[in-house]
Amino acid sequence: VEVVTLVVPGFNDSDEELNDIAGFLCSVSPDIPWHVTAFHEDYKMTDPPSTTAAGLVRAAKIGRAAGLHFVYAGNLPGRTERLEDTTCPDCNATLIERTGFHVRTNRLNKGTCPDCGRLIPGVWQ
């Protein structure tokens, strides 16, 4: 299970709402991956401004502060302080480096962190 939240400025991007979402997810399991993604003004929904990189970074930091182990910022490739990458919750080593949908490096060793041996939840084969 993974959860995606489209972060729309002025609609669902308040600290309170993001804290509520992250807190709920963490209460189910801190290992649930949470993807906060950027809204883009498009087609018939052009009133709210597009989500900024800073807005996504703020949302992701709220998720990490709530205790979620795997929080990602998406829809703004290369502009979110490496929040596209998977890091080890125990030793903070970068395990999978990504830019957008492109995997640049995958250091996982049979689903574990090569630095500390922590099992990383997921399907890795």
VENTALIN-V131523 format. One record per residue. N is the residue number from 1. RES is the residue in one letter. PHI is phi in whole degrees, 0 to 359 (none if undefined). D_FIRST is the distance of its C-alpha to the first C-alpha in Angstrom with 1 decimal. Layout:
n=N res=RES phi=PHI d_first=D_FIRST
n=N res=RES phi=PHI d_first=D_FIRST
This chain:
n=1 res=V phi=none d_first=0.0
n=2 res=E phi=228 d_first=3.8
n=3 res=V phi=237 d_first=6.8
n=4 res=V phi=243 d_first=10.2
n=5 res=T phi=238 d_first=13.4
n=6 res=L phi=282 d_first=16.6
n=7 res=V phi=270 d_first=19.3
n=8 res=V phi=251 d_first=22.5
n=9 res=P phi=305 d_first=25.6
n=10 res=G phi=80 d_first=27.4
n=11 res=F phi=247 d_first=24.8
n=12 res=N phi=221 d_first=21.7
n=13 res=D phi=253 d_first=22.6
n=14 res=S phi=288 d_first=24.5
n=15 res=D phi=304 d_first=24.0
n=16 res=E phi=299 d_first=23.7
n=17 res=E phi=293 d_first=20.9
n=18 res=L phi=295 d_first=18.8
n=19 res=N phi=297 d_first=19.6
n=20 res=D phi=297 d_first=18.5
n=21 res=I phi=297 d_first=15.1
n=22 res=A phi=297 d_first=14.6
n=23 res=G phi=297 d_first=16.2
n=24 res=F phi=297 d_first=14.2
n=25 res=L phi=302 d_first=10.8
n=26 res=C phi=295 d_first=12.8
n=27 res=S phi=292 d_first=14.2
n=28 res=V phi=281 d_first=11.1
n=29 res=S phi=191 d_first=10.3
n=30 res=P phi=292 d_first=11.8
n=31 res=D phi=269 d_first=9.5
n=32 res=I phi=291 d_first=6.6
n=33 res=P phi=291 d_first=7.5
n=34 res=W phi=243 d_first=9.5
n=35 res=H phi=257 d_first=11.4
n=36 res=V phi=262 d_first=14.7
n=37 res=T phi=240 d_first=16.6
n=38 res=A phi=278 d_first=20.3
n=39 res=F phi=280 d_first=21.9
n=40 res=H phi=238 d_first=24.9
n=41 res=E phi=301 d_first=28.0
n=42 res=D phi=198 d_first=28.2
n=43 res=Y phi=49 d_first=29.7
n=44 res=K phi=265 d_first=30.3
n=45 res=M phi=248 d_first=28.5
n=46 res=T phi=244 d_first=30.8
n=47 res=D phi=286 d_first=31.7
n=48 res=P phi=290 d_first=29.2
n=49 res=P phi=289 d_first=29.6
n=50 res=S phi=296 d_first=26.9
n=51 res=T phi=291 d_first=24.6
n=52 res=T phi=273 d_first=26.3
n=53 res=A phi=300 d_first=25.1
n=54 res=A phi=298 d_first=26.3
n=55 res=G phi=295 d_first=24.3
n=56 res=L phi=291 d_first=21.0
n=57 res=V phi=298 d_first=22.1
n=58 res=R phi=299 d_first=23.0
n=59 res=A phi=298 d_first=19.6
n=60 res=A phi=295 d_first=17.9
n=61 res=K phi=295 d_first=20.6
n=62 res=I phi=297 d_first=19.9
n=63 res=G phi=298 d_first=16.3
n=64 res=R phi=295 d_first=17.7
n=65 res=A phi=296 d_first=20.5
n=66 res=A phi=285 d_first=18.3
n=67 res=G phi=111 d_first=17.0
n=68 res=L phi=289 d_first=13.6
n=69 res=H phi=276 d_first=13.8
n=70 res=F phi=230 d_first=12.0
n=71 res=V phi=241 d_first=13.2
n=72 res=Y phi=234 d_first=14.2
n=73 res=A phi=248 d_first=16.9
n=74 res=G phi=228 d_first=17.2
n=75 res=N phi=79 d_first=19.7
n=76 res=L phi=224 d_first=22.6
n=77 res=P phi=308 d_first=22.8
n=78 res=G phi=76 d_first=24.8
n=79 res=R phi=240 d_first=25.6
n=80 res=T phi=235 d_first=23.1
n=81 res=E phi=53 d_first=24.4
n=82 res=R phi=67 d_first=22.3
n=83 res=L phi=279 d_first=19.0
n=84 res=E phi=267 d_first=17.7
n=85 res=D phi=272 d_first=17.9
n=86 res=T phi=262 d_first=15.9
n=87 res=T phi=240 d_first=18.1
n=88 res=C phi=286 d_first=18.4
n=89 res=P phi=295 d_first=18.0
n=90 res=D phi=272 d_first=21.1
n=91 res=C phi=248 d_first=23.6
n=92 res=N phi=68 d_first=22.3
n=93 res=A phi=292 d_first=23.1
n=94 res=T phi=285 d_first=21.7
n=95 res=L phi=258 d_first=19.7
n=96 res=I phi=229 d_first=18.6
n=97 res=E phi=262 d_first=20.8
n=98 res=R phi=227 d_first=19.9
n=99 res=T phi=229 d_first=21.9
n=100 res=G phi=61 d_first=20.1
n=101 res=F phi=268 d_first=18.6
n=102 res=H phi=270 d_first=21.1
n=103 res=V phi=275 d_first=20.3
n=104 res=R phi=271 d_first=23.6
n=105 res=T phi=213 d_first=23.1
n=106 res=N phi=229 d_first=20.8
n=107 res=R phi=262 d_first=22.2
n=108 res=L phi=301 d_first=19.7
n=109 res=N phi=240 d_first=21.7
n=110 res=K phi=54 d_first=19.9
n=111 res=G phi=80 d_first=16.7
n=112 res=T phi=236 d_first=18.9
n=113 res=C phi=290 d_first=20.6
n=114 res=P phi=289 d_first=24.1
n=115 res=D phi=271 d_first=25.7
n=116 res=C phi=238 d_first=24.7
n=117 res=G phi=85 d_first=22.9
n=118 res=R phi=296 d_first=19.8
n=119 res=L phi=288 d_first=16.9
n=120 res=I phi=257 d_first=14.0
n=121 res=P phi=297 d_first=10.6
n=122 res=G phi=146 d_first=9.4
n=123 res=V phi=255 d_first=11.2
n=124 res=W phi=245 d_first=14.5
n=125 res=Q phi=242 d_first=17.0
